[in-house]
Amino acid sequence: MIFFSKNCLDLGAPNVEMKKFLDGESYVRIPALPQIATEQEVTLFHRAYPEQDSSLIQLFLMLKTLKRQTDNISAVIPYLPYARQDKMVLEGEAKSSEYVCNLLAECGLCELISFDVHFLKQKGTYRYGNLRIKNISLDEGLVKYFSKKCINPLIISPDKGASYMVSDKGGIAMEKKRKAYAQSELAIRRVSMMKTDADMKGRDVIIIDDMIAGGGTMIKAVELCRKKGAKRIFCGATHGLFLKDCAKKIIGAGAQEVISSNSIPSEYSKINLMDSIRGLL
């Protein structure tokens, strides 16, 4: 049985009731709960971004409600929030990515199905904390979209963390370093250096990454490609957060086009994630 929350209207017909009380707390009801047979396989579709904190609470409530009927629960969460907080740099920091995954497992989730999860940096099924995660990459869709517009393109990831998205396509990964930051600058992690030895003079270049958040990495990558003589530059990411209107800044830096999937719906969503999971349902 498949359930869709109301923030997945573009993926399937909603069959979970969700609303907010006047005080802002979440209300969840699954009308078809009595129809679920014991140990029946259940898949829940729910977007946990934006408004990630309240969306996660809604997810916890839905999982605990489903667990009253079955222990066989998987969830398709297109973009996993807190996935970037997977390292402890300063003393006393929370490892939020692991804590969120553990909470999902505690609420009854058997398997999380998601896309280009930031802390995994590889395709396949893995255990992170107490949770099993199936990490599906949308690299093929991103490259296929742009390849129709290019001739013999050079495919690049803007850092080694996303190199798995291009390595099986003969692509290369740029080298990137970020500035060290003080405790008062936790939200600001500017790229200080980016380099590549790739010969791209006169060539079309496709740059793909797992996400575009503030756009700093992609802007630096575009600027470097321009300096090295790239003919045209196309940018794509699985997850387009596009904070502070950064997609326009990337185009302003010299990109021909910027796209993402509909993991986070926007005007730049050109890749339908459902095309990658239809066979799993």
C-alpha positions in Angstrom: 0.0 0.0 0.0 1.3 3.5 -0.9 0.6 6.7 1.0 1.2 10.2 -0.2 1.3 13.2 2.1 -0.2 16.4 0.7 3.1 18.0 -0.1 3.6 15.3 -2.8 0.7 16.3 -5.0 2.9 16.1 -8.1 3.9 12.5 -7.2 0.6 10.9 -6.3 -2.9 11.5 -5.0 -2.7 12.5 -1.3 -4.3 10.0 1.1 -3.0 11.3 4.4 -4.7 14.1 6.3 -2.4 16.8 7.5 -3.1 20.2 9.1 -1.8 22.6 11.7 -3.5 23.5 14.9 -3.8 27.2 15.8 -0.8 26.9 18.0 1.3 25.6 15.1 1.4 21.9 16.1 0.9 19.2 13.5 -2.1 17.0 13.1 -1.9 13.7 11.1 -4.5 11.1 10.3 -4.2 8.1 8.0 -7.9 7.2 7.1 -6.9 3.9 5.5 -5.0 2.7 8.5 -7.5 -0.1 9.4 -7.2 -1.5 5.9 -3.5 -2.3 6.3 -2.9 -6.0 7.0 -0.4 -7.0 9.7 3.1 -7.0 8.2 1.8 -5.6 4.9 4.4 -3.6 3.0 3.8 0.1 3.1 5.5 2.9 1.3 5.1 6.5 2.4 5.9 9.5 0.2 6.6 12.7 2.1 8.7 15.8 1.4 10.7 16.9 4.5 11.8 20.3 3.0 11.2 23.2 3.1 10.0 23.9 6.7 12.1 20.9 7.6 11.6 21.0 11.3 7.8 20.8 11.2 7.9 18.4 8.2 10.1 16.0 10.2 7.6 16.0 13.1 4.8 15.2 10.6 7.0 12.3 9.3 7.6 11.0 12.8 3.8 11.1 13.5 3.0 9.3 10.3 5.5 6.6 10.9 4.4 5.9 14.4 0.8 5.8 13.3 1.6 3.3 10.5 3.7 1.2 12.9 0.5 0.4 14.9 -0.5 -1.8 11.9 2.7 -3.0 10.3 6.5 -3.2 10.9 7.2 -3.2 7.2 7.5 0.5 6.4 9.6 2.3 3.8 9.5 6.0 3.0 10.5 8.0 0.0 11.9 11.2 1.3 13.2 13.0 -1.9 15.5 15.4 0.0 16.8 14.4 3.5 17.2 17.5 5.7 20.1 17.8 8.0 22.2 15.5 5.7 24.9 18.2 5.4 25.5 18.2 9.2 27.4 14.9 9.1 30.6 16.0 10.7 31.6 17.4 14.0 34.1 20.2 13.4 33.8 22.2 16.6 33.7 20.7 20.1 30.2 20.1 21.3 28.5 20.1 17.9 25.5 17.8 17.2 25.9 15.2 14.5 22.4 16.0 13.2 22.4 13.7 10.2 22.9 10.6 12.3 20.4 11.7 15.0 17.7 12.3 12.4 18.2 8.9 10.9 18.2 7.2 14.2 14.9 9.0 15.1 13.4 7.8 11.9 14.4 4.2 12.7 13.0 4.6 16.2 9.7 5.7 14.8 9.4 2.5 12.8 11.0 3.2 9.4 12.7 0.1 8.0 14.2 1.7 4.9 14.6 5.2 3.7 14.6 5.7 -0.1 16.2 9.0 -1.0 18.3 10.6 -3.8 21.9 11.6 -3.7 22.1 11.7 0.1 24.9 14.1 0.9 26.7 12.1 3.5 26.7 8.8 1.6 28.6 10.0 -1.5 27.9 6.7 -3.3 25.0 4.8 -4.9 23.4 1.7 -3.3 22.0 0.5 -0.1 23.8 1.3 3.2 23.3 1.5 6.9 23.8 4.9 8.5 23.4 5.0 12.2 20.4 2.6 12.9 18.7 3.2 9.5 18.9 1.4 6.2 19.1 3.9 3.3 18.7 3.2 -0.4 20.5 6.0 -2.1 19.4 6.5 -5.7 21.4 8.9 -7.9 19.7 11.1 -10.5 23.0 11.6 -12.3 21.8 9.8 -15.4 18.7 12.0 -15.8 20.7 15.2 -15.3 23.4 14.2 -17.9 20.8 12.9 -20.4 18.8 16.2 -20.2 21.9 18.3 -21.1 23.5 15.8 -23.5 20.7 16.5 -26.0 21.9 20.1 -26.2 25.6 19.4 -26.3 28.2 17.9 -28.6 30.9 15.7 -26.9 30.5 17.4 -23.5 33.0 17.2 -20.7 31.2 16.1 -17.5 32.4 17.5 -14.2 31.5 17.4 -10.6 32.6 20.5 -8.7 34.2 18.6 -5.8 35.2 15.0 -4.9 32.2 14.4 -2.8 30.0 14.2 -5.9 32.6 12.4 -8.0 30.5 9.2 -7.9 27.9 11.0 -10.1 30.4 11.4 -13.0 33.0 8.7 -12.6 31.2 6.1 -14.6 30.7 8.6 -17.4 34.3 9.4 -18.0 33.9 12.6 -16.0 36.3 14.3 -13.6 36.0 15.9 -10.2 37.4 19.4 -9.4 39.4 20.0 -6.3 37.8 22.4 -3.8 38.8 23.8 -0.5 36.7 25.9 1.9 37.9 28.6 4.2 38.2 27.6 7.8 35.5 29.3 9.9 35.1 30.6 13.4 32.3 29.6 15.7 30.5 32.9 14.9 30.5 32.0 11.1 29.0 28.6 11.1 26.5 29.4 8.4 29.1 30.9 6.1 31.4 28.4 4.4 32.8 30.2 1.4 34.9 28.3 -1.3 38.4 29.6 -1.1 40.0 27.5 -3.9 38.9 25.4 -6.9 41.1 23.9 -9.6 41.2 21.3 -12.3 43.7 20.2 -14.9 41.0 19.3 -17.4 41.4 20.7 -21.0 38.0 22.2 -21.8 38.9 24.9 -24.3 36.1 25.1 -26.9 34.1 22.3 -25.3 30.7 22.1 -23.8 30.8 21.4 -20.1 28.2 19.8 -17.9 28.6 20.3 -14.2 26.5 18.2 -11.9 26.3 18.0 -8.1 24.1 16.4 -5.4 22.7 19.8 -4.4 22.8 23.6 -5.0 22.2 25.4 -1.8 23.8 28.8 -1.6 25.4 28.4 -5.0 28.9 29.3 -4.0 30.5 26.1 -5.2 28.7 26.1 -8.5 29.5 29.7 -9.2 33.2 29.1 -8.6 33.1 26.1 -10.9 31.4 28.1 -13.7 33.9 30.9 -13.3 36.8 28.4 -13.5 35.4 26.7 -16.6 35.0 30.1 -18.3 38.6 31.0 -17.5 39.7 27.6 -19.1 37.9 28.4 -22.3 34.7 26.3 -22.1 32.4 26.9 -24.9 29.1 26.5 -23.0 28.5 25.6 -19.4 25.4 23.7 -18.1 24.7 23.2 -14.4 22.5 20.6 -12.8 21.8 19.2 -9.3 19.6 16.6 -7.8 18.4 19.0 -5.1 17.8 22.6 -5.9 17.5 24.6 -2.7 18.5 27.8 -4.6 18.9 29.9 -1.5 18.9 33.7 -2.0 18.0 33.4 -5.7 21.4 31.8 -6.4 20.3 30.1 -9.7 20.2 33.6 -11.3 23.7 34.3 -9.9 25.0 31.1 -11.4 23.6 32.1 -14.8 25.1 35.5 -14.3 28.5 33.9 -13.7 28.3 32.3 -17.2 26.1 29.2 -17.1 23.9 28.6 -20.1 21.2 26.8 -18.0 20.6 25.6 -14.4 18.3 22.7 -13.6 17.4 20.4 -10.7 15.0 17.5 -10.1 11.6 17.9 -8.5 12.9 16.6 -5.1 12.3 20.3 -4.2 9.8 21.6 -6.7 10.7 24.9 -8.4 10.8 26.6 -11.8 14.2 24.8 -12.4 12.8 21.3 -11.8 13.3 19.4 -15.1 14.0 15.9 -13.9 11.1 13.8 -12.4 12.4 11.6 -9.6 9.5 9.2 -10.1 11.2 8.0 -13.4 14.0 6.5 -11.2 11.8 4.6 -8.7 8.8 3.3 -10.6 10.3 -0.2 -10.7 10.7 -0.2 -6.9 7.0 0.4 -6.1 
